[in-house]
Amino acid sequence: MSHRRGKSDCCVVPQKLPNKAVGAIPAAAEVVEGRRQAKGNAIAARMSRRTSRVYDVGTALDGIRQTARCRRDARFDNLLHHIYAVERLEQAYLAVKRDAAAGVDGQTWQSYGQALQSNLLDLSDRLARGGYRPQPVKRAYIDKADGSKRPLGVPALEDKIVQRASVEVLNAIYEQDFCGFSYGFRPGKSAHNALDAVAVGVSARKVNFVLDADIAKFFDTIEHDWLVQFIEHRVADVRVVRLIKKWLHAGVLEEGRLTQSELGTVQGGSISPLLANIYLHYAFDLWVKQWRGRHARGDVIAVRYADDWVAGFQFRDDAERFQRAVAQRLGQFGLRLHPDKTRLIEFGRFARENRRRREQGKPQTFDFLGFTHCCGTTRKGHFMVLRLTSAKRLRAKLQAVKLELRRRMHHPIPEQGQYLRAVVAGHGRYFGVPCNGARLRQFGHQVERLWHRTLCRRSHTHHLPWRRMHRLTAHWIPRLRICHPYPNQRLIVTTQGKSRVR
């Protein structure tokens, strides 16, 4: 055989001879063909033994949702890697408000984003190896409608990112467990869904009495031990439970003084609403379902939005027994009903006629989520739940606008107009429900008067005529209109027997 320079053979010659092939006999039962040589360098194209995995944020939690939906007793013990995935942390960073106040470290959204990838990789590494340490929450206060102050917490930016990522992962589990009448701070549900549920439930069911209740200082009285036990019903990953404990024990920094407590969760963090819903799911929601099925004689409806809830009853004795029982139930978990915001009233389709027959006047009203609920009638004379802007909420909002306009008195008119446009538009988006047009127009008219008074006070000699004022109002302040459908159009409540609670 001669060895010459040139191309190698184009194929691999088989060493096995065909069956029944002797010498140069051309006839054979089988013919063994050669294999063509692979193109390219097979050694150089060899892949690494470590497979390259791409974390898909959209589908990574589908298996958890399906398991939580099908197995109510399942406990999940491998969740942390979903939280510290860089892709999920990046989504959480983008979901944080860009103009939100900075925490105790002074880190802002813009400064953190200058080296986003390196910061997120470092954060992911600390979460994976247990080196993440949350910082204390900075205390802030906002005004409430009753004149008091509501304490809020401002977490550090990294704590906001991790909390948002954790909420997304935990929601995949608990959204399969939460009851249908729980509406507060849940994806796909809003305050208007809760309002529609109350209106349709009172109109469609035999509701004659309404218990309007509120839990006193709920976020400040949550017991950490009970909360951890509730979480461990579903979460067996000790690393996630330890992460939640870190947030509960991080403490609050106020005027340079750090305080820690074994009670409560700080309002303002992304994790607080979910923890509150988990706490009330086990302490209140599940108990309401079993009480309604075992002890109620008539129809019962329930709607809860965070710590504010409404229950409707067909019979007064059911309502009174429920009020006593729920107070005892909440007391077992360190909670109590607010004495001034909890009351039982006669309300419903037959309340007006029954009170007229007893000569007791018009039915009482109750406030829920900023609306005053009244017993009204349609144009055809049918019963309906009339929802009007709460007078207390209206006065508080106008007072806030008055103070802000006074602070901006000498600012340019376009700047004042942009502020008022945002305020009025936001008010209309929330309170623009059917049959609330009169209160909407009243708010717009009062805002125009406050703005006119502010502009007139900018000069002692110049008076702004109303003709020009109307032009400014038409240009800057949007017209308020009804933007929400009727409750029975947006929420169709179907109840079958006594097994369903709305």
C-alpha positions as CSV (number, residue, x, y, z in Angstrom):
1,M,0.0,0.0,0.0
2,S,1.4,3.3,-1.0
3,H,1.0,6.3,1.3
4,R,0.5,9.4,-0.8
5,R,-0.5,12.9,0.2
6,G,-4.1,13.6,-0.6
7,K,-7.6,13.3,0.6
8,S,-8.6,10.3,2.8
9,D,-11.2,7.8,1.7
10,C,-14.6,9.3,1.4
11,C,-16.2,6.4,3.3
12,V,-15.5,3.7,5.8
13,V,-14.9,0.3,4.2
14,P,-16.8,-2.5,6.0
15,Q,-14.6,-5.3,7.4
16,K,-17.5,-7.8,7.6
17,L,-18.0,-9.7,4.4
18,P,-21.5,-10.3,3.0
19,N,-23.2,-13.5,4.0
20,K,-22.7,-16.4,1.6
21,A,-20.1,-14.5,-0.3
22,V,-17.1,-16.8,-1.2
23,G,-14.3,-15.4,-3.2
24,A,-15.5,-13.3,-6.0
25,I,-19.0,-14.8,-6.2
26,P,-21.2,-11.8,-7.0
27,A,-24.4,-13.2,-5.6
28,A,-24.9,-12.7,-1.9
29,A,-27.8,-12.8,0.4
30,E,-26.9,-9.5,2.2
31,V,-24.8,-6.6,1.2
32,V,-23.0,-4.7,3.9
33,E,-22.6,-1.1,2.9
34,G,-20.0,1.3,4.0
35,R,-20.7,4.4,6.2
36,R,-19.9,7.8,4.9
37,Q,-17.4,9.9,7.0
38,A,-18.8,12.6,9.1
39,K,-18.3,16.1,7.8
40,G,-16.2,18.4,10.0
41,N,-14.2,17.8,13.1
42,A,-16.2,15.6,15.4
43,I,-13.9,16.1,18.3
44,A,-14.0,19.9,18.1
45,A,-17.8,19.8,17.9
46,R,-18.2,17.8,21.1
47,M,-20.6,19.6,23.5
48,S,-19.8,20.3,27.1
49,R,-21.2,17.9,29.7
50,R,-23.0,20.8,31.5
51,T,-26.2,21.5,29.7
52,S,-27.1,25.1,29.2
53,R,-30.5,25.8,30.8
54,V,-32.5,28.8,30.1
55,Y,-34.9,29.8,33.0
56,D,-38.4,30.5,31.5
57,V,-40.1,32.9,33.9
58,G,-43.5,32.4,32.3
59,T,-43.7,28.6,32.6
60,A,-41.4,27.8,35.5
61,L,-44.2,27.9,38.0
62,D,-46.8,26.0,36.0
63,G,-46.0,22.7,37.7
64,I,-46.3,24.3,41.1
65,R,-49.7,25.7,40.3
66,Q,-51.0,22.4,39.0
67,T,-49.7,20.5,42.0
68,A,-51.2,23.0,44.4
69,R,-54.5,22.9,42.6
70,C,-54.7,19.1,42.5
71,R,-53.2,18.2,45.9
72,R,-54.6,20.4,48.7
73,D,-52.3,18.7,51.2
74,A,-49.1,19.0,49.2
75,R,-46.1,20.7,50.8
76,F,-43.4,22.3,48.5
77,D,-39.8,21.8,49.6
78,N,-37.9,23.2,46.6
79,L,-38.9,26.8,46.0
80,L,-35.8,29.0,46.7
81,H,-34.2,28.5,43.2
82,H,-37.3,30.1,41.7
83,I,-36.8,33.1,43.8
84,Y,-33.1,33.7,43.2
85,A,-33.3,33.1,39.5
86,V,-31.7,36.2,37.9
87,E,-34.5,36.4,35.3
88,R,-37.1,36.6,38.0
89,L,-35.1,39.1,40.0
90,E,-34.8,41.3,36.9
91,Q,-38.6,41.2,36.4
92,A,-39.1,42.2,40.0
93,Y,-36.7,45.1,39.6
94,L,-38.5,46.4,36.6
95,A,-41.8,46.1,38.5
96,V,-40.6,48.4,41.3
97,K,-41.8,52.0,41.0
98,R,-39.0,54.1,39.6
99,D,-39.8,57.2,41.7
100,A,-40.4,55.3,44.9
101,A,-38.8,56.6,48.1
102,A,-35.4,55.1,49.0
103,G,-34.9,52.9,52.0
104,V,-32.4,53.2,54.8
105,D,-29.5,52.6,52.5
106,G,-30.5,55.5,50.1
107,Q,-30.3,53.2,47.1
108,T,-32.6,54.4,44.3
109,W,-34.0,52.6,41.2
110,Q,-31.8,54.5,38.8
111,S,-28.5,54.1,40.8
112,Y,-29.1,50.4,41.2
113,G,-29.8,50.0,37.5
114,Q,-26.4,51.4,36.4
115,A,-24.8,48.0,37.0
116,L,-28.0,46.0,37.0
117,Q,-26.7,42.6,35.8
118,S,-23.7,42.5,38.2
119,N,-26.0,43.7,41.1
120,L,-28.6,41.0,40.4
121,L,-25.9,38.3,40.0
122,D,-24.5,39.3,43.4
123,L,-28.0,39.3,45.0
124,S,-28.8,35.9,43.5
125,D,-25.6,34.5,44.8
126,R,-26.3,35.8,48.3
127,L,-29.8,34.3,48.3
128,A,-28.5,31.0,47.1
129,R,-25.8,30.6,49.8
130,G,-27.9,32.2,52.6
131,G,-25.8,35.4,52.8
132,Y,-28.7,37.7,52.1
133,R,-29.6,40.0,55.0
134,P,-32.6,42.4,54.8
135,Q,-32.1,45.9,56.1
136,P,-34.4,47.6,58.6
137,V,-37.5,49.3,57.3
138,K,-37.7,53.1,57.3
139,R,-40.8,54.4,59.0
140,A,-43.1,56.9,57.3
141,Y,-46.6,58.2,58.0
142,I,-49.6,59.1,55.8
143,D,-52.8,60.8,56.7
144,K,-56.0,58.7,57.1
145,A,-59.5,59.8,56.3
146,D,-60.4,60.1,60.0
147,G,-57.5,62.4,60.7
148,S,-55.1,59.9,62.2
149,K,-51.8,58.7,60.8
150,R,-51.2,55.4,59.1
151,P,-47.7,54.0,59.7
152,L,-46.0,52.7,56.5
153,G,-42.6,51.1,56.0
154,V,-40.1,51.9,53.2
155,P,-37.9,48.8,52.6
156,A,-34.5,49.0,50.9
157,L,-34.5,48.5,47.1
158,E,-33.0,45.0,47.2
159,D,-35.5,44.0,49.8
160,K,-38.3,45.2,47.5
161,I,-36.8,43.1,44.6
162,V,-36.6,39.9,46.7
163,Q,-40.0,40.4,48.2
164,R,-41.6,40.8,44.8
165,A,-39.9,37.7,43.5
166,S,-41.0,35.8,46.5
167,V,-44.6,36.9,46.2
168,E,-44.7,35.8,42.6
169,V,-43.5,32.3,43.6
170,L,-45.8,32.0,46.6
171,N,-48.8,33.2,44.7
172,A,-48.5,30.1,42.5
173,I,-49.3,28.1,45.6
174,Y,-51.7,30.2,47.6
175,E,-53.8,31.5,44.7
176,Q,-55.1,27.9,44.4
177,D,-56.1,27.9,48.1
178,F,-57.6,31.3,48.7
179,C,-61.4,31.5,48.9
180,G,-63.4,33.2,46.2
181,F,-64.7,35.9,48.6
182,S,-61.2,37.1,49.3
183,Y,-60.4,40.1,47.0
184,G,-57.6,42.1,48.7
185,F,-54.2,42.4,47.0
186,R,-54.6,39.4,44.8
187,P,-53.6,39.2,41.1
188,G,-56.6,39.6,38.8
189,K,-58.8,41.0,41.6
190,S,-59.5,44.6,42.7
191,A,-61.5,46.6,45.1
192,H,-64.2,47.0,42.4
193,N,-64.6,43.2,42.2
194,A,-65.3,43.2,45.9
195,L,-67.8,46.1,45.6
196,D,-69.5,44.2,42.8
197,A,-69.7,41.1,44.8
198,V,-71.4,42.9,47.7
199,A,-73.9,44.6,45.4
200,V,-74.8,41.4,43.5
201,G,-74.8,39.2,46.6
202,V,-77.2,41.5,48.5
203,S,-79.5,41.9,45.5
204,A,-79.5,38.2,44.4
205,R,-79.6,36.4,47.8
206,K,-82.0,36.7,50.7
207,V,-80.0,39.2,52.7
208,N,-81.9,41.2,55.3
209,F,-79.0,42.1,57.7
210,V,-75.5,43.2,57.1
211,L,-72.6,43.0,59.5
212,D,-70.0,45.6,58.5
213,A,-66.8,44.8,60.4
214,D,-63.1,45.9,60.5
215,I,-60.2,44.3,62.4
216,A,-58.5,46.7,64.7
217,K,-54.8,47.4,63.9
218,F,-54.6,44.2,62.0
219,F,-51.2,44.6,60.4
220,D,-49.7,45.6,63.8
221,T,-51.2,42.6,65.8
222,I,-50.3,39.6,63.5
223,E,-48.6,37.0,65.7
224,H,-45.4,35.8,64.0
225,D,-45.6,32.3,65.5
226,W,-49.1,31.7,64.1
227,L,-48.1,33.2,60.7
228,V,-45.1,30.8,60.4
229,Q,-47.3,27.8,61.3
230,F,-49.8,28.8,58.6
231,I,-47.0,29.2,56.0
232,E,-45.6,25.8,56.9
233,H,-48.9,24.1,56.0
234,R,-47.9,24.6,52.3
235,V,-44.2,25.5,52.3
236,A,-41.7,22.9,53.4
237,D,-38.6,24.7,52.1
238,V,-36.9,25.8,55.3
239,R,-34.9,28.3,53.3
240,V,-38.0,30.2,52.2
241,V,-39.5,30.1,55.7
242,R,-36.2,31.4,57.1
243,L,-36.3,34.2,54.5
244,I,-39.7,35.3,55.6
245,K,-38.6,35.2,59.2
246,K,-35.7,37.6,58.3
247,W,-38.2,40.1,57.0
248,L,-40.4,39.8,60.1
249,H,-37.5,40.4,62.4
250,A,-35.7,43.0,60.4
251,G,-37.1,45.8,62.6
252,V,-38.2,49.4,62.0
253,L,-35.8,52.4,61.9
254,E,-37.5,55.6,63.1
255,E,-35.6,58.7,64.0
256,G,-32.3,56.8,64.3
257,R,-33.8,54.2,66.7
258,L,-34.2,50.5,65.7
259,T,-37.2,48.7,67.2
260,Q,-38.1,45.0,66.8
261,S,-41.3,43.3,67.7
262,E,-42.8,39.8,67.7
263,L,-46.1,41.1,66.4
264,G,-47.2,42.6,63.1
265,T,-45.9,43.1,59.6
266,V,-44.8,46.4,58.3
267,Q,-47.2,47.9,55.8
268,G,-45.5,49.1,52.6
269,G,-43.5,46.0,51.7
270,S,-44.5,43.8,48.8
271,I,-44.7,40.7,51.0
272,S,-47.0,42.2,53.7
273,P,-50.3,41.9,51.7
274,L,-49.6,38.2,50.9
275,L,-48.7,37.4,54.5
276,A,-51.9,39.2,55.6
277,N,-54.0,37.1,53.2
278,I,-52.4,33.9,54.4
279,Y,-53.0,34.8,58.0
280,L,-56.7,35.6,57.4
281,H,-57.2,32.6,55.1
282,Y,-56.6,30.2,58.0
283,A,-57.9,32.4,60.8
284,F,-61.0,33.7,59.1
285,D,-61.9,32.5,55.6
286,L,-61.9,28.8,56.1
287,W,-63.7,29.2,59.4
288,V,-66.4,31.3,57.7
289,K,-67.0,28.5,55.1
290,Q,-67.4,25.8,57.7
291,W,-69.6,28.0,60.0
292,R,-71.9,28.9,57.1
293,G,-72.4,25.2,56.3
294,R,-72.8,24.0,59.8
295,H,-74.6,26.7,61.8
296,A,-76.4,29.1,59.5
297,R,-80.2,28.6,59.0
298,G,-80.5,30.9,56.0
299,D,-78.5,32.5,53.3
300,V,-75.1,34.0,54.1
301,I,-72.7,36.0,52.0
302,A,-69.2,37.2,52.8
303,V,-66.8,39.6,51.1
304,R,-63.4,40.4,52.4
305,Y,-60.8,42.9,51.2
306,A,-57.7,42.7,53.4
307,D,-58.8,43.3,57.0
308,D,-62.1,45.0,55.9
309,W,-65.0,42.6,55.4
310,V,-68.8,42.5,55.0
311,A,-71.2,39.7,55.8
312,G,-74.9,39.4,54.9
313,F,-77.5,37.2,56.6
314,Q,-81.1,36.3,56.0
315,F,-82.0,36.0,59.7
316,R,-81.0,38.3,62.6
317,D,-80.2,35.4,65.0
318,D,-77.7,34.1,62.4
319,A,-76.0,37.5,62.3
320,E,-75.9,37.8,66.1
321,R,-74.5,34.3,66.6
322,F,-71.9,34.9,63.8
323,Q,-70.8,38.2,65.4
324,R,-70.2,36.6,68.7
325,A,-68.5,33.5,67.2
326,V,-66.2,35.5,64.9
327,A,-65.0,37.7,67.7
328,Q,-64.1,34.6,69.7
329,R,-62.4,33.0,66.7
330,L,-60.3,36.1,65.9
331,G,-59.3,36.4,69.6
332,Q,-57.6,33.0,69.4
333,F,-55.1,34.5,66.9
334,G,-54.5,37.8,68.7
335,L,-57.0,39.8,66.7
336,R,-60.1,41.8,67.7
337,L,-63.0,43.6,65.9
338,H,-62.9,47.4,65.9
339,P,-65.6,48.5,68.4
340,D,-66.4,51.7,66.4
341,K,-66.3,50.2,62.9
342,T,-68.2,47.0,63.5
343,R,-72.0,47.2,63.5
344,L,-75.1,45.1,62.5
345,I,-77.7,46.9,60.5
346,E,-80.9,46.0,58.7
347,F,-80.2,46.1,55.0
348,G,-81.5,44.5,51.8
349,R,-84.5,44.1,49.5
350,F,-87.1,44.0,52.2
351,A,-85.5,46.4,54.7
352,R,-87.3,49.5,53.5
353,E,-90.7,47.9,53.6
354,N,-90.1,46.3,57.0
355,R,-88.8,49.5,58.6
356,R,-91.7,51.5,57.1
357,R,-94.1,49.0,58.6
358,R,-92.5,49.4,62.0
359,E,-92.2,53.2,61.5
360,Q,-88.5,53.2,61.9
361,G,-87.6,55.4,59.0
362,K,-85.2,54.7,56.2
363,P,-82.8,51.7,56.2
364,Q,-79.3,52.4,57.6
365,T,-76.3,52.6,55.4
366,F,-72.7,51.2,55.7
367,D,-69.4,52.2,54.2
368,F,-67.1,49.8,52.4
369,L,-64.0,50.6,50.4
370,G,-64.7,54.3,50.2
371,F,-68.4,53.9,49.1
372,T,-71.5,54.5,51.1
373,H,-74.0,51.6,50.4
374,C,-77.7,52.5,50.4
375,C,-80.9,50.8,49.7
376,G,-82.1,52.2,46.4
377,T,-84.5,51.4,43.6
378,T,-84.2,51.4,39.8
379,R,-86.4,53.4,37.4
380,K,-88.7,50.4,37.2
381,G,-89.0,50.2,41.0
382,H,-86.7,47.2,41.6
383,F,-84.3,47.0,44.5
384,M,-80.7,47.9,43.9
385,V,-77.6,48.7,46.1
386,L,-76.9,52.4,45.6
387,R,-73.2,53.2,45.9
388,L,-72.1,56.8,46.6
389,T,-68.8,58.3,47.4
390,S,-68.3,58.3,51.1
391,A,-68.8,61.8,52.5
392,K,-65.8,61.3,54.9
393,R,-63.6,60.2,52.0
394,L,-64.8,63.2,49.9
395,R,-64.1,65.7,52.6
396,A,-60.6,64.2,53.3
397,K,-59.7,64.3,49.6
398,L,-60.8,67.9,49.1
399,Q,-58.9,69.0,52.2
400,A,-55.8,67.3,50.8
401,V,-56.2,69.1,47.5
402,K,-56.7,72.4,49.3
403,L,-53.5,72.0,51.3
404,E,-51.5,71.0,48.2
405,L,-52.8,73.9,46.2
406,R,-51.8,76.3,48.9
407,R,-48.3,74.9,48.9
408,R,-48.2,75.3,45.1
409,M,-49.9,78.7,45.1
410,H,-47.1,80.5,43.3
411,H,-46.2,77.7,40.9
412,P,-47.0,78.2,37.2
413,I,-50.5,77.5,36.2
414,P,-49.6,74.6,33.8
415,E,-47.9,72.9,36.7
416,Q,-50.9,73.3,39.0
417,G,-53.1,72.1,36.1
418,Q,-51.1,68.9,35.6
419,Y,-51.4,68.1,39.3
420,L,-55.2,68.7,39.3
421,R,-55.6,66.7,36.1
422,A,-53.9,63.7,37.7
423,V,-55.9,64.0,41.0
424,V,-59.3,64.4,39.2
425,A,-58.6,61.6,36.7
426,G,-57.6,59.2,39.5
427,H,-60.7,60.1,41.5
428,G,-62.9,59.5,38.5
429,R,-61.3,56.1,37.7
430,Y,-62.1,54.8,41.2
431,F,-65.4,56.4,42.0
432,G,-66.9,56.5,38.5
433,V,-69.5,53.8,39.3
434,P,-73.1,53.8,38.0
435,C,-75.5,56.2,39.9
436,N,-72.6,58.1,41.4
437,G,-72.6,60.9,38.9
438,A,-73.9,63.6,41.3
439,R,-71.0,63.0,43.8
440,L,-68.5,63.0,40.9
441,R,-69.8,66.4,39.6
442,Q,-69.7,67.7,43.2
443,F,-66.1,66.8,43.5
444,G,-65.2,68.4,40.2
445,H,-67.0,71.6,41.1
446,Q,-65.3,71.8,44.5
447,V,-61.9,71.3,42.9
448,E,-62.6,74.2,40.5
449,R,-63.6,76.4,43.4
450,L,-60.5,75.6,45.4
451,W,-58.3,76.3,42.4
452,H,-60.1,79.6,41.7
453,R,-59.6,80.7,45.3
454,T,-55.9,79.7,45.2
455,L,-55.3,81.7,42.0
456,C,-57.1,84.8,43.4
457,R,-54.9,84.8,46.5
458,R,-51.7,85.1,44.4
459,S,-52.3,88.8,44.1
460,H,-54.0,91.3,46.4
461,T,-55.2,93.5,43.6
462,H,-55.9,91.1,40.7
463,H,-59.1,89.1,40.6
464,L,-59.5,86.2,38.2
465,P,-62.8,86.4,36.4
466,W,-64.9,83.2,36.3
467,R,-65.0,83.3,32.5
468,R,-61.2,82.8,32.3
469,M,-61.5,80.3,35.2
470,H,-63.9,78.1,33.2
471,R,-61.5,78.1,30.3
472,L,-58.6,77.0,32.5
473,T,-60.9,74.3,34.0
474,A,-62.0,73.0,30.6
475,H,-58.3,72.8,29.5
476,W,-56.7,71.2,32.5
477,I,-59.4,69.3,34.5
478,P,-61.0,66.3,32.7
479,R,-64.7,65.8,32.8
480,L,-65.7,63.2,35.3
481,R,-68.0,60.4,33.9
482,I,-69.2,56.9,34.7
483,C,-66.5,54.5,33.6
484,H,-67.5,51.3,35.4
485,P,-70.3,48.9,34.3
486,Y,-73.1,47.8,36.5
487,P,-72.2,45.1,39.0
488,N,-74.2,42.3,37.4
489,Q,-72.5,43.0,34.1
490,R,-69.0,42.6,35.4
491,L,-69.5,40.0,38.1
492,I,-72.0,37.2,37.6
493,V,-72.6,35.5,40.9
494,T,-73.9,32.0,40.6
495,T,-74.8,30.2,43.8
496,Q,-76.1,26.6,44.0
497,G,-77.6,25.7,47.3
498,K,-75.8,26.4,50.6
499,S,-72.5,25.1,49.6
500,R,-71.2,28.3,47.9
501,V,-70.1,31.3,49.8
502,R,-69.7,34.7,48.0
